[in-house]
Amino acid sequence: MEDDGKKLMERFVRGDEEALRLLIGECAPVLHARARRRMPRKVLRRVSLGDIVQEAQIVAFQRCAQFRPGGPASFRNWMLGIVDRKAMEAIERHTEVQKRAVAREVTRGQRPDTAHHVGRQPSPSEHAIAAETAERVQRALATLPAHYQRVLRLAREDGLSLGEVAERTGRSREAVKKVYGRALCKFKEAFEEEQP
């Protein structure tokens, strides 16, 4: 069965659409579950999980030549990274565009007669706290060795899976997993030292 999966992945890299369909079929429940976990409830009312997974499938097919078959979970992990990015794009589309901002919506059971009021926006102090936290994050990150910074940025900011980070950095997935764990510990220490 493992050999079948490897052959499917090799076919997929060559642009075989049927191979992609079969590979997606094997991991579809995991992809839907990941999309569900990533999406806030208000966005889920506007966006279908199936749409997120389908958009991820389209991206995967467009980038099939970039996929590097590895172990049995390599395709699934690669797809999870794409689903994460598609979920983030959906969240941004539906929370940052004022005309369609989900923050303005209030469900019927949770509102008095205030349908004409816009949802609560962050206060100036909340903006200041968020900006201060972002600065602390950047200062803490800057104290780390360059290879720790790179792994954290690829995984946390770019939303890549550890397998994709391994690809980008030329390391094994296991090596990246260890570096990522150490980098998180060092970052936590540095961030706590940045406390005002």
Short mmCIF file of the C-alpha atoms (twelve columns), coordinates in Angstrom:
data_MODEL
# 
_entry.id   MODEL 
# 
loop_
_atom_site.group_PDB 
_atom_site.id 
_atom_site.type_symbol 
_atom_site.label_atom_id 
_atom_site.label_alt_id 
_atom_site.label_comp_id 
_atom_site.label_asym_id 
_atom_site.label_seq_id 
_atom_site.Cartn_x 
_atom_site.Cartn_y 
_atom_site.Cartn_z 
_atom_site.pdbx_PDB_model_num 
ATOM 1   C CA . MET A 1   0.000   0.000  0.000   1 
ATOM 2   C CA . GLU A 2   2.901   2.313  0.812   1 
ATOM 3   C CA . ASP A 3   4.332   1.630  -2.658  1 
ATOM 4   C CA . ASP A 4   0.953   2.527  -4.196  1 
ATOM 5   C CA . GLY A 5   1.009   5.845  -2.331  1 
ATOM 6   C CA . LYS A 6   4.544   6.561  -3.525  1 
ATOM 7   C CA . LYS A 7   3.574   5.789  -7.123  1 
ATOM 8   C CA . LEU A 8   0.538   8.062  -6.833  1 
ATOM 9   C CA . MET A 9   2.741   10.875 -5.529  1 
ATOM 10  C CA . GLU A 10  5.190   10.384 -8.383  1 
ATOM 11  C CA . ARG A 11  2.336   10.467 -10.891 1 
ATOM 12  C CA . PHE A 12  0.997   13.618 -9.241  1 
ATOM 13  C CA . VAL A 13  4.375   15.389 -9.559  1 
ATOM 14  C CA . ARG A 14  4.205   14.677 -13.302 1 
ATOM 15  C CA . GLY A 15  0.814   16.427 -13.475 1 
ATOM 16  C CA . ASP A 16  -1.526  13.430 -13.301 1 
ATOM 17  C CA . GLU A 17  -4.911  14.844 -12.274 1 
ATOM 18  C CA . GLU A 18  -6.330  11.419 -11.422 1 
ATOM 19  C CA . ALA A 19  -3.430  10.809 -9.014  1 
ATOM 20  C CA . LEU A 20  -4.235  14.113 -7.302  1 
ATOM 21  C CA . ARG A 21  -7.899  13.148 -6.997  1 
ATOM 22  C CA . LEU A 22  -6.969  9.824  -5.379  1 
ATOM 23  C CA . LEU A 23  -4.439  11.408 -3.021  1 
ATOM 24  C CA . ILE A 24  -6.948  14.084 -1.977  1 
ATOM 25  C CA . GLY A 25  -9.561  11.378 -1.412  1 
ATOM 26  C CA . GLU A 26  -7.270  9.682  1.089   1 
ATOM 27  C CA . CYS A 27  -6.686  12.789 3.183   1 
ATOM 28  C CA . ALA A 28  -9.897  14.802 2.585   1 
ATOM 29  C CA . PRO A 29  -11.292 14.304 6.142   1 
ATOM 30  C CA . VAL A 30  -8.023  15.596 7.636   1 
ATOM 31  C CA . LEU A 31  -8.021  18.596 5.274   1 
ATOM 32  C CA . HIS A 32  -11.641 19.465 6.132   1 
ATOM 33  C CA . ALA A 33  -10.904 19.121 9.857   1 
ATOM 34  C CA . ARG A 34  -7.884  21.436 9.538   1 
ATOM 35  C CA . ALA A 35  -9.904  24.031 7.633   1 
ATOM 36  C CA . ARG A 36  -12.655 23.856 10.286  1 
ATOM 37  C CA . ARG A 37  -10.108 24.412 13.089  1 
ATOM 38  C CA . ARG A 38  -8.567  27.394 11.310  1 
ATOM 39  C CA . MET A 39  -11.815 29.224 10.526  1 
ATOM 40  C CA . PRO A 40  -13.653 31.426 13.041  1 
ATOM 41  C CA . ARG A 41  -17.358 30.604 13.363  1 
ATOM 42  C CA . LYS A 42  -18.452 33.861 11.730  1 
ATOM 43  C CA . VAL A 43  -16.328 33.179 8.659   1 
ATOM 44  C CA . LEU A 44  -17.620 29.597 8.470   1 
ATOM 45  C CA . ARG A 45  -21.115 31.026 7.986   1 
ATOM 46  C CA . ARG A 46  -19.885 32.626 4.752   1 
ATOM 47  C CA . VAL A 47  -17.312 30.142 3.477   1 
ATOM 48  C CA . SER A 48  -17.734 26.436 2.814   1 
ATOM 49  C CA . LEU A 49  -15.035 24.067 4.066   1 
ATOM 50  C CA . GLY A 50  -15.428 22.251 0.753   1 
ATOM 51  C CA . ASP A 51  -14.544 25.478 -1.071  1 
ATOM 52  C CA . ILE A 52  -11.366 25.893 0.987   1 
ATOM 53  C CA . VAL A 53  -10.284 22.305 0.263   1 
ATOM 54  C CA . GLN A 54  -11.193 22.647 -3.427  1 
ATOM 55  C CA . GLU A 55  -9.179  25.881 -3.733  1 
ATOM 56  C CA . ALA A 56  -6.268  24.100 -2.036  1 
ATOM 57  C CA . GLN A 57  -6.609  21.256 -4.545  1 
ATOM 58  C CA . ILE A 58  -6.421  23.719 -7.448  1 
ATOM 59  C CA . VAL A 59  -3.284  25.319 -5.980  1 
ATOM 60  C CA . ALA A 60  -1.770  21.858 -5.446  1 
ATOM 61  C CA . PHE A 61  -2.351  20.939 -9.076  1 
ATOM 62  C CA . GLN A 62  -0.842  24.223 -10.256 1 
ATOM 63  C CA . ARG A 63  2.231   23.583 -8.090  1 
ATOM 64  C CA . CYS A 64  2.507   19.821 -8.595  1 
ATOM 65  C CA . ALA A 65  6.082   20.104 -9.876  1 
ATOM 66  C CA . GLN A 66  7.111   21.764 -6.583  1 
ATOM 67  C CA . PHE A 67  5.966   18.817 -4.458  1 
ATOM 68  C CA . ARG A 68  8.736   16.519 -3.231  1 
ATOM 69  C CA . PRO A 69  7.443   13.030 -2.383  1 
ATOM 70  C CA . GLY A 70  8.748   11.799 0.942   1 
ATOM 71  C CA . GLY A 71  7.229   9.474  3.489   1 
ATOM 72  C CA . PRO A 72  3.605   8.306  3.502   1 
ATOM 73  C CA . ALA A 73  2.407   11.551 5.126   1 
ATOM 74  C CA . SER A 74  4.355   13.945 2.895   1 
ATOM 75  C CA . PHE A 75  1.468   14.712 0.543   1 
ATOM 76  C CA . ARG A 76  -1.002  15.156 3.405   1 
ATOM 77  C CA . ASN A 77  1.380   17.515 5.240   1 
ATOM 78  C CA . TRP A 78  2.005   19.515 2.072   1 
ATOM 79  C CA . MET A 79  -1.744  19.832 1.507   1 
ATOM 80  C CA . LEU A 80  -2.307  20.891 5.131   1 
ATOM 81  C CA . GLY A 81  0.049   23.809 4.542   1 
ATOM 82  C CA . ILE A 82  -1.910  24.852 1.448   1 
ATOM 83  C CA . VAL A 83  -5.236  24.494 3.315   1 
ATOM 84  C CA . ASP A 84  -3.834  26.699 6.112   1 
ATOM 85  C CA . ARG A 85  -2.943  29.405 3.606   1 
ATOM 86  C CA . LYS A 86  -6.319  29.175 1.864   1 
ATOM 87  C CA . ALA A 87  -8.102  29.418 5.229   1 
ATOM 88  C CA . MET A 88  -6.054  32.523 6.122   1 
ATOM 89  C CA . GLU A 89  -6.917  34.103 2.773   1 
ATOM 90  C CA . ALA A 90  -10.613 33.447 3.402   1 
ATOM 91  C CA . ILE A 91  -10.387 34.948 6.880   1 
ATOM 92  C CA . GLU A 92  -8.639  38.042 5.521   1 
ATOM 93  C CA . ARG A 93  -11.182 38.398 2.710   1 
ATOM 94  C CA . HIS A 94  -14.118 38.255 5.100   1 
ATOM 95  C CA . THR A 95  -12.760 40.219 8.039   1 
ATOM 96  C CA . GLU A 96  -10.743 43.015 6.432   1 
ATOM 97  C CA . VAL A 97  -13.105 44.090 3.686   1 
ATOM 98  C CA . GLN A 98  -15.430 46.577 5.375   1 
ATOM 99  C CA . LYS A 99  -18.483 45.909 3.194   1 
ATOM 100 C CA . ARG A 100 -18.364 42.209 3.995   1 
ATOM 101 C CA . ALA A 101 -16.684 42.328 7.431   1 
ATOM 102 C CA . VAL A 102 -17.952 39.486 9.586   1 
ATOM 103 C CA . ALA A 103 -17.225 41.581 12.676  1 
ATOM 104 C CA . ARG A 104 -20.279 43.651 11.725  1 
ATOM 105 C CA . GLU A 105 -22.601 40.638 11.820  1 
ATOM 106 C CA . VAL A 106 -24.565 39.686 14.885  1 
ATOM 107 C CA . THR A 107 -26.661 36.541 14.986  1 
ATOM 108 C CA . ARG A 108 -30.373 36.998 15.712  1 
ATOM 109 C CA . GLY A 109 -30.343 35.209 19.030  1 
ATOM 110 C CA . GLN A 110 -27.506 37.343 20.381  1 
ATOM 111 C CA . ARG A 111 -28.777 40.831 19.700  1 
ATOM 112 C CA . PRO A 112 -31.413 43.124 21.094  1 
ATOM 113 C CA . ASP A 113 -32.934 45.581 18.646  1 
ATOM 114 C CA . THR A 114 -29.553 46.840 17.462  1 
ATOM 115 C CA . ALA A 115 -29.271 45.426 13.967  1 
ATOM 116 C CA . HIS A 116 -28.232 48.842 12.615  1 
ATOM 117 C CA . HIS A 117 -25.124 49.067 14.871  1 
ATOM 118 C CA . VAL A 118 -21.726 48.068 13.551  1 
ATOM 119 C CA . GLY A 119 -19.844 45.365 15.471  1 
ATOM 120 C CA . ARG A 120 -17.309 46.430 18.098  1 
ATOM 121 C CA . GLN A 121 -13.950 47.582 16.706  1 
ATOM 122 C CA . PRO A 122 -10.661 47.393 18.649  1 
ATOM 123 C CA . SER A 123 -10.099 50.396 20.925  1 
ATOM 124 C CA . PRO A 124 -7.039  52.650 20.571  1 
ATOM 125 C CA . SER A 125 -5.502  50.989 23.640  1 
ATOM 126 C CA . GLU A 126 -6.072  47.525 22.114  1 
ATOM 127 C CA . HIS A 127 -4.316  48.719 18.941  1 
ATOM 128 C CA . ALA A 128 -1.430  50.056 21.058  1 
ATOM 129 C CA . ILE A 129 -1.130  46.774 22.982  1 
ATOM 130 C CA . ALA A 130 -1.144  44.769 19.740  1 
ATOM 131 C CA . ALA A 131 1.546   47.031 18.240  1 
ATOM 132 C CA . GLU A 132 3.653   46.770 21.401  1 
ATOM 133 C CA . THR A 133 3.308   42.975 21.410  1 
ATOM 134 C CA . ALA A 134 4.326   42.806 17.738  1 
ATOM 135 C CA . GLU A 135 7.426   44.900 18.519  1 
ATOM 136 C CA . ARG A 136 8.303   42.609 21.444  1 
ATOM 137 C CA . VAL A 137 7.921   39.582 19.170  1 
ATOM 138 C CA . GLN A 138 10.287  41.118 16.584  1 
ATOM 139 C CA . ARG A 139 12.861  42.109 19.255  1 
ATOM 140 C CA . ALA A 140 12.753  38.618 20.792  1 
ATOM 141 C CA . LEU A 141 13.043  37.008 17.356  1 
ATOM 142 C CA . ALA A 142 16.060  39.187 16.508  1 
ATOM 143 C CA . THR A 143 17.968  37.769 19.502  1 
ATOM 144 C CA . LEU A 144 17.811  34.222 18.115  1 
ATOM 145 C CA . PRO A 145 20.413  32.615 15.849  1 
ATOM 146 C CA . ALA A 146 19.661  33.109 12.148  1 
ATOM 147 C CA . HIS A 147 18.705  29.458 11.525  1 
ATOM 148 C CA . TYR A 148 16.168  29.589 14.408  1 
ATOM 149 C CA . GLN A 149 14.718  32.814 13.012  1 
ATOM 150 C CA . ARG A 150 14.395  31.320 9.534   1 
ATOM 151 C CA . VAL A 151 12.613  28.166 10.707  1 
ATOM 152 C CA . LEU A 152 10.198  30.151 12.918  1 
ATOM 153 C CA . ARG A 153 9.410   32.643 10.160  1 
ATOM 154 C CA . LEU A 154 8.775   29.937 7.575   1 
ATOM 155 C CA . ALA A 155 6.575   27.914 9.941   1 
ATOM 156 C CA . ARG A 156 4.748   30.677 11.811  1 
ATOM 157 C CA . GLU A 157 4.638   33.675 9.482   1 
ATOM 158 C CA . ASP A 158 4.551   31.886 6.115   1 
ATOM 159 C CA . GLY A 159 2.399   29.035 7.475   1 
ATOM 160 C CA . LEU A 160 4.526   26.271 5.961   1 
ATOM 161 C CA . SER A 161 4.392   22.731 7.298   1 
ATOM 162 C CA . LEU A 162 7.578   21.333 8.830   1 
ATOM 163 C CA . GLY A 163 8.012   19.228 5.694   1 
ATOM 164 C CA . GLU A 164 7.911   22.356 3.541   1 
ATOM 165 C CA . VAL A 165 10.317  24.118 5.909   1 
ATOM 166 C CA . ALA A 166 12.660  21.138 5.538   1 
ATOM 167 C CA . GLU A 167 12.439  21.497 1.756   1 
ATOM 168 C CA . ARG A 168 13.207  25.205 1.873   1 
ATOM 169 C CA . THR A 169 16.109  24.859 4.302   1 
ATOM 170 C CA . GLY A 170 17.638  21.728 2.822   1 
ATOM 171 C CA . ARG A 171 17.318  19.791 6.077   1 
ATOM 172 C CA . SER A 172 15.496  16.582 6.935   1 
ATOM 173 C CA . ARG A 173 12.023  16.887 8.451   1 
ATOM 174 C CA . GLU A 174 13.311  15.382 11.705  1 
ATOM 175 C CA . ALA A 175 16.132  17.934 11.876  1 
ATOM 176 C CA . VAL A 176 13.690  20.771 11.240  1 
ATOM 177 C CA . LYS A 177 11.352  19.399 13.917  1 
ATOM 178 C CA . LYS A 178 14.201  19.508 16.471  1 
ATOM 179 C CA . VAL A 179 15.347  22.983 15.415  1 
ATOM 180 C CA . TYR A 180 11.753  24.236 15.511  1 
ATOM 181 C CA . GLY A 181 11.260  22.901 19.047  1 
ATOM 182 C CA . ARG A 182 14.504  24.466 20.278  1 
ATOM 183 C CA . ALA A 183 13.719  27.722 18.486  1 
ATOM 184 C CA . LEU A 184 10.301  27.933 20.162  1 
ATOM 185 C CA . CYS A 185 11.869  27.397 23.602  1 
ATOM 186 C CA . LYS A 186 14.525  30.065 22.990  1 
ATOM 187 C CA . PHE A 187 11.928  32.431 21.564  1 
ATOM 188 C CA . LYS A 188 9.720   31.976 24.648  1 
ATOM 189 C CA . GLU A 189 12.658  32.809 26.924  1 
ATOM 190 C CA . ALA A 190 13.604  35.862 24.860  1 
ATOM 191 C CA . PHE A 191 9.992   37.039 24.675  1 
ATOM 192 C CA . GLU A 192 9.570   36.762 28.447  1 
ATOM 193 C CA . GLU A 193 12.750  38.793 28.941  1 
ATOM 194 C CA . GLU A 194 11.166  41.477 26.751  1 
ATOM 195 C CA . GLN A 195 8.349   41.943 29.308  1 
ATOM 196 C CA . PRO A 196 7.928   45.665 30.037  1 
# 
